[in-house]
Amino acid sequence: MTGFRRLAALLLATLALLAGVTACATRPRSESTAPAEDPASAFPVKVELPGQPPVTLAQQPKRIVSLSPTATETLYAIGAGDQVVAVDEFSNFPPQAPRTDLSGLTADAATVGARTPDLVIAPDNAAQLADGLKTVNVPTLLTPSAATLDDAYRQIEVLGQATGHTKQAAQLVDRMRSDVDEIVRSTPKPPQPLSYYHEVSPDYYSATSQSFVGNVYGLFGLANIADPAGGKFPQLSGEHIVQANPNLIFVADAKCCQVNAAAVAARPGWDTLDAVRRGHIIELDDDVAGRWGPRVVDLVRAIGAGVAKAQQG
């Protein structure tokens, strides 16, 4: 009898074990036992940016190649830096990003594929690269230039979803929104709109209110002297700038072309400009002014400081 009881107990234990295994094998995916904070549990995921084809990621990418300086900054800001194995030659921030000689403008599928990526992030004009990588099953997320701050926020959120850092991306966007709102709210409002000239290059290429950076200036109610020229990045004439006599001059070509306040003041005829006479020339970081990533808050802060300075005399 004792032997029978032992045999029965062993049989029941075996059946219980098999039932458990069967239950685990047939459990619906929605009842996954993966921890809620496990980034990999969010995959597979489908992400999409406006005007671009959707991208499906079967699992969390571990080898990301970024060919967009803005995307590179964002990846590190949301905690995905450890997943980045290569970035393009212009991705100079943060300093620890693994820069290469890759280019978002000219890179081909074979060269990028040699880095064995499981996700490539590139500008939206790299459709040919995306098609080439598709043939070797490498998903490519194309990122269009942001036109507004909301576009920039959306792009950060999508990069968070694509990399398994949805929560971190949402927190970053919340901080950015809060910081931008606070800077704009605390900046003194002039009785009349101040006019400004934003310089992209020394040959007087500028940015209108239709551009992303122009949209940021618009938060402060500034009047852009480049708007009559139309488009996003028109080339102005020196005569037009002098005639417009802007209250503020923002130069975003200090790194590329060594343009600073002294260089602007030394231009023929510019000594008559209100912005020059009053010292209202603000030197911007070229990279910050030309990207729509997390450091856009620094751009807003610099513009706010310029607006406040112009009202002090």
C-alpha positions in Angstrom: 0.0 0.0 0.0 2.8 2.4 0.8 4.3 1.7 -2.5 1.0 2.4 -4.2 0.6 5.7 -2.4 4.1 6.8 -3.5 3.4 5.8 -7.1 0.1 7.7 -7.0 1.7 10.8 -5.5 4.5 10.7 -8.1 1.9 10.4 -10.9 -0.2 13.3 -9.6 3.0 15.5 -9.3 3.9 14.6 -12.9 0.4 15.4 -14.2 0.5 18.8 -12.3 3.8 19.6 -13.9 2.6 18.7 -17.3 -0.5 20.8 -16.8 1.6 23.8 -15.8 3.8 23.4 -18.8 0.8 23.2 -21.1 -0.8 26.2 -19.5 2.4 28.2 -20.0 2.6 27.1 -23.6 -1.0 28.0 -24.4 -1.2 31.3 -22.4 -2.2 34.2 -24.6 0.6 36.8 -25.3 -1.4 39.5 -23.6 -0.7 37.6 -20.3 3.0 37.6 -20.7 4.9 37.2 -17.5 7.6 39.7 -18.6 8.1 42.5 -16.0 6.1 45.6 -16.8 9.3 47.7 -16.8 11.1 45.4 -19.2 11.6 47.4 -22.5 11.7 44.2 -24.5 8.1 43.4 -23.5 6.8 46.2 -25.6 7.8 44.5 -28.8 6.8 43.8 -31.5 5.9 47.4 -32.2 4.9 49.5 -35.2 6.0 53.1 -35.4 5.3 55.8 -37.9 6.2 59.4 -38.5 4.1 61.8 -40.6 4.5 61.4 -44.3 6.8 58.3 -43.8 6.1 54.6 -44.2 5.4 52.7 -41.0 8.2 50.5 -39.6 7.7 47.3 -37.6 10.3 46.1 -35.1 10.0 42.5 -34.1 12.2 43.0 -31.0 14.0 45.8 -29.2 16.9 47.0 -31.3 20.4 46.5 -29.8 22.5 47.8 -32.7 21.3 51.1 -33.9 22.9 53.2 -36.6 21.9 56.9 -36.5 22.5 59.0 -39.6 20.7 62.0 -38.2 22.4 64.4 -35.7 19.0 65.3 -34.2 18.1 61.6 -33.7 21.5 60.9 -32.2 21.0 63.6 -29.5 17.5 62.2 -28.8 18.6 58.6 -28.5 21.1 59.5 -25.8 18.7 61.8 -24.0 16.0 59.0 -23.7 18.5 56.4 -22.4 19.1 54.5 -25.7 22.7 55.5 -26.1 24.0 52.0 -25.1 22.1 50.6 -28.1 23.9 52.9 -30.6 26.8 51.3 -32.4 27.5 54.0 -35.1 26.5 57.6 -36.0 27.1 59.8 -38.9 30.0 62.3 -39.3 27.9 65.3 -38.2 26.6 63.7 -35.0 28.9 65.6 -32.7 26.7 65.6 -29.6 26.9 64.0 -27.1 30.7 63.6 -27.3 30.6 59.9 -26.5 28.5 59.1 -29.6 30.4 56.7 -31.9 31.1 59.0 -34.8 32.1 57.5 -38.2 32.5 58.7 -41.7 29.0 57.7 -42.6 26.7 60.3 -44.1 23.0 60.5 -44.1 23.2 62.1 -47.5 25.5 59.6 -49.3 25.6 56.4 -47.3 24.6 53.3 -49.3 23.0 50.1 -48.0 26.1 48.0 -48.3 28.2 50.4 -46.2 25.6 50.8 -43.5 24.7 47.1 -43.5 28.3 46.3 -42.8 27.7 47.7 -39.3 25.2 44.9 -38.8 22.4 47.2 -37.5 19.0 46.0 -36.4 17.6 49.5 -36.8 18.8 52.5 -38.9 17.5 56.0 -38.3 18.1 58.4 -41.2 16.8 61.7 -42.7 13.7 61.5 -44.8 15.7 62.0 -48.0 17.3 58.7 -47.6 14.5 56.6 -49.1 16.9 54.9 -51.5 19.0 53.7 -48.5 15.9 52.5 -46.8 14.9 50.5 -49.8 18.3 48.9 -50.0 18.3 48.0 -46.4 14.8 46.5 -46.7 16.1 43.8 -49.0 18.4 42.6 -46.2 15.6 42.9 -43.6 17.1 45.9 -41.8 14.3 48.3 -40.7 14.9 52.0 -41.4 13.1 54.8 -39.7 13.1 58.0 -41.8 12.9 61.2 -39.8 11.5 64.3 -41.5 12.6 67.8 -40.5 10.3 69.2 -37.8 8.3 72.2 -38.7 7.0 73.0 -35.2 7.8 72.1 -31.7 4.9 69.6 -31.7 6.6 67.9 -34.6 9.8 67.7 -32.6 8.0 66.3 -29.5 6.3 63.7 -31.6 9.5 62.6 -33.1 11.1 62.1 -29.7 8.1 60.0 -28.6 8.3 57.8 -31.7 12.1 57.2 -31.2 11.2 56.2 -27.7 8.7 53.6 -28.9 11.1 52.3 -31.5 13.9 51.7 -29.0 12.0 50.5 -26.0 12.2 53.8 -24.1 8.7 55.0 -24.3 8.4 56.2 -20.7 11.8 58.0 -20.8 10.8 59.8 -24.1 7.4 60.9 -22.6 9.2 62.2 -19.5 11.7 64.1 -21.7 8.9 65.7 -23.8 7.1 66.7 -20.6 10.2 68.4 -19.3 10.8 70.2 -22.6 7.3 71.5 -22.8 7.4 72.7 -19.2 10.8 74.4 -19.7 9.8 76.1 -22.9 6.5 77.3 -21.5 8.3 78.7 -18.4 11.0 80.5 -20.5 8.4 82.1 -22.7 6.1 83.0 -19.8 9.0 84.6 -17.8 10.4 86.7 -20.7 9.2 90.3 -20.6 6.8 91.2 -23.4 7.7 94.3 -25.4 5.0 96.9 -26.0 5.6 96.5 -29.8 6.8 93.4 -31.6 10.6 93.4 -32.0 12.0 92.7 -35.4 14.9 90.2 -35.9 17.3 88.8 -38.4 18.4 85.2 -38.1 21.7 84.5 -40.0 22.3 80.9 -41.2 25.5 81.8 -43.2 27.7 84.9 -43.9 26.2 85.2 -47.4 23.0 86.3 -45.7 21.0 83.1 -46.0 18.3 83.3 -43.3 15.3 81.5 -42.0 11.7 82.6 -42.3 8.8 81.9 -39.9 8.0 78.9 -42.1 11.1 77.1 -40.8 11.4 75.2 -37.5 13.7 77.9 -36.0 11.4 80.6 -37.2 8.5 78.8 -35.5 10.5 78.9 -32.2 11.1 82.7 -32.6 7.3 83.0 -33.1 6.8 81.9 -29.5 8.1 85.4 -28.5 5.9 87.3 -31.0 9.0 88.5 -32.9 8.7 89.9 -36.5 11.0 88.2 -39.0 12.6 90.5 -41.6 13.1 87.5 -43.9 9.4 86.6 -44.3 8.8 88.9 -47.3 11.4 86.8 -49.2 9.2 83.7 -48.9 10.2 80.1 -48.6 12.0 78.6 -45.5 15.7 79.6 -46.1 15.9 82.5 -48.5 19.1 84.4 -49.3 18.7 88.1 -48.4 20.7 91.0 -49.6 22.8 93.2 -47.4 20.7 96.2 -48.5 17.5 94.5 -47.4 18.9 93.8 -44.0 20.2 97.4 -43.5 16.9 98.8 -44.7 14.9 96.5 -42.4 17.0 97.7 -39.5 16.2 94.8 -37.1 16.0 95.3 -33.4 17.8 91.9 -32.8 20.4 90.0 -34.8 20.9 86.3 -34.1 23.9 84.6 -35.8 23.9 80.8 -36.1 27.1 80.6 -38.1 29.7 81.1 -35.3 31.1 77.5 -35.5 31.0 77.0 -39.2 32.2 80.5 -40.3 33.6 82.2 -37.2 30.9 84.9 -37.3 30.6 86.7 -34.0 29.2 90.1 -32.8 32.4 91.9 -33.7 32.4 90.5 -37.2 28.8 91.6 -37.8 29.5 95.1 -36.4 32.4 95.5 -38.8 30.3 94.9 -42.0 30.1 97.9 -44.2 27.0 100.0 -43.3 25.9 97.8 -40.5 27.2 100.2 -37.8 23.9 102.1 -38.4 21.7 99.2 -37.4 19.9 99.5 -34.1 20.9 95.9 -33.1 24.5 96.8 -33.7 24.5 100.2 -32.0 22.8 98.8 -28.9 24.8 95.5 -28.8 21.8 93.3 -29.4 23.7 90.7 -31.4 23.2 87.2 -30.0 25.6 84.4 -31.0 23.8 81.1 -31.2 25.3 77.6 -31.2 25.1 76.5 -34.9 24.1 72.9 -34.0 21.5 73.9 -31.4 19.9 76.4 -33.8 19.9 73.8 -36.7 18.4 70.8 -34.9 15.0 70.0 -33.3 16.1 67.6 -30.6 16.3 68.0 -26.8 18.6 71.0 -26.9 15.9 73.1 -28.5 15.2 74.3 -24.9 18.7 75.9 -25.0 17.7 77.7 -28.2 14.5 79.0 -26.6 16.5 80.2 -23.6 19.0 82.0 -25.8 16.2 83.8 -27.7 14.4 84.7 -24.5 17.6 86.2 -23.1 18.0 88.2 -26.3 14.5 89.5 -26.2 14.9 90.5 -22.5 18.3 92.2 -23.3 16.7 94.3 -26.1 14.2 95.7 -23.7 16.8 96.8 -21.2 18.3 99.4 -23.6 
